[in-house]
Amino acid sequence: MMTATAPPLPGRAVIRQRWSDVVFLHWRVAPTAVAPFMPPGTRPDVDANGDAWVGLIPFVLSDHAFLPLPPVPGLGTFIEINVRTYSVDAAGNRGVVFRSLDAEQLPSVLAARALFGLPYQWMHAGLRRDDDTLEYRGRRRTGSRPTTRIHARPGTTPVDAELSRFLTARWGFHERHLGRTIHARNQHEPWPLVEAELLHLDDELLAAAGFADLAARAPDSVLATPLGHPGMVTEFARATTLR
């Protein structure tokens, strides 16, 4: 069973970030739908029912710093919207496999691609907050320039269940980089998840990531962090190579 608390990092932290105003949209899919995207040495991670999942997750990333240096003013805060699925390797390490990560700050996009091989894309994005909703909008600046609009209302009912932990308590990612599969661990406090309502979704990022049919149907899980929450301080250790 997955736990809501992160295990200790295997070494010193090299990156620190704060994640806030997070919305988690998830769809059930067959494991065969995500298997082609798994890095060598990993396989689709499935829930207790044997289902794989695909997520569309927008959030605000702030206080980004390469440790031990402090955050760089003006470059450490931006919106990120990622499309992801979930993996497990032969050693039992569970992780995220990112199909795309769209972000506003070009230097951060280039750095993440160079350091970890992550499929970051440069996006123009915005967030509108009102009394009880979050509305993310974005358009990728490259390729076919897919767009997204995600409008959600975080609730107040706390959520901590086996499925919510499966979808959010991943504590690392797998990626193919420079001819090898890597696993990079992260840690933060347990997610303060609440139920949320999806008010509107108009998305092309899922299709661009290889999941053409998902945006046309309602997500099977909608979660968020509470409105007004200061966010989660997250630290990453150096990536290790899968044997």
C-alpha positions, -999 to 999 in steps of 0.1 A, spaced: 0 0 0 12 35 -8 18 59 20 10 96 22 44 103 38 75 104 17 105 82 26 138 100 32 158 111 2 187 88 -8 211 117 -7 212 155 -3 186 176 -20 197 194 -52 165 212 -62 138 229 -41 105 241 -53 71 252 -39 39 238 -55 6 255 -50 -29 259 -64 -27 223 -77 -56 207 -96 -54 169 -103 -76 156 -132 -72 119 -138 -87 94 -162 -87 56 -159 -71 39 -190 -61 4 -199 -24 -4 -191 -19 -11 -228 -27 26 -235 3 38 -215 27 8 -219 44 23 -251 54 54 -231 72 35 -203 110 40 -202 130 8 -205 132 -10 -172 97 2 -161 62 -9 -166 28 7 -161 18 10 -124 -18 -1 -119 -42 4 -90 -60 -23 -70 -85 -28 -99 -57 -32 -125 -63 2 -141 -36 26 -153 -42 63 -150 -34 95 -170 -33 129 -153 -36 165 -164 -22 186 -136 -19 224 -136 -2 243 -107 20 272 -97 57 265 -92 75 290 -71 107 295 -51 126 273 -76 162 269 -66 192 248 -74 206 241 -40 226 254 -22 219 286 -42 189 307 -33 159 311 -57 166 334 -87 143 364 -85 120 366 -115 129 331 -128 116 309 -100 79 314 -102 57 301 -131 27 280 -141 33 244 -151 8 221 -167 18 185 -171 4 153 -187 16 122 -169 11 85 -162 26 62 -136 54 37 -135 71 11 -114 105 -5 -119 119 -39 -110 132 -27 -77 97 -15 -67 103 22 -72 71 39 -81 72 71 -101 57 95 -126 63 93 -163 57 127 -179 44 128 -214 47 166 -214 54 194 -191 45 229 -202 59 259 -184 62 297 -189 99 302 -181 121 293 -210 154 291 -189 138 266 -166 124 246 -196 159 244 -211 176 235 -178 151 207 -170 155 192 -205 193 193 -203 196 180 -167 169 153 -167 157 148 -203 122 158 -192 99 167 -221 94 203 -211 77 227 -236 76 265 -236 40 278 -229 22 311 -225 -1 305 -195 -22 323 -170 -42 317 -138 -74 335 -128 -84 331 -91 -118 342 -78 -135 336 -45 -138 298 -49 -124 287 -83 -92 284 -102 -90 289 -140 -58 279 -159 -53 288 -195 -23 280 -217 -10 278 -252 22 260 -262 45 283 -281 60 255 -303 48 227 -326 11 225 -332 6 250 -303 -20 230 -283 -41 249 -259 -58 241 -226 -84 257 -203 -91 241 -169 -117 257 -146 -122 240 -113 -137 246 -79 -117 231 -49 -140 220 -21 -134 217 16 -139 179 21 -105 163 29 -95 132 9 -70 106 19 -77 72 4 -59 44 -13 -67 58 -48 -58 95 -39 -24 83 -26 -19 61 -57 -24 92 -79 -4 118 -59 20 102 -35 45 91 -61 78 104 -46 98 104 -78 98 102 -116 113 78 -143 127 92 -175 149 81 -204 179 104 -206 212 101 -225 205 64 -233 197 54 -197 166 52 -176 168 73 -145 148 76 -113 148 109 -94 133 109 -59 115 138 -42 99 145 -9 74 169 7 48 169 34 17 148 28 -7 163 2 -36 183 18 -60 170 -8 -97 180 -10 -125 170 -33 -129 194 -63 -155 200 -91 -144 204 -127 -165 233 -141 -150 234 -176 -123 216 -196 -112 225 -231 -79 207 -237 -56 197 -265 -25 188 -244 -39 153 -237 -42 146 -274 -8 160 -281 6 136 -255 -9 106 -272 -43 104 -254 -67 116 -281 -100 105 -265 -96 116 -229 -106 152 -230 -139 143 -245 -150 125 -214 -153 135 -178 -123 127 -156 -127 98 -132 -110 117 -103 -109 154 -96 -88 166 -66 -71 198 -56 -52 215 -28 -73 238 -6 -78 274 -17 -54 296 1 -30 269 11 6 282 10 18 252 -11 41 223 -7 79 227 -4 94 199 -25 130 187 -27 146 165 -53 177 143 -49 201 136 -77 188 110 -103 201 75 -101 204 51 -131 182 19 -132 203 -13 -133 
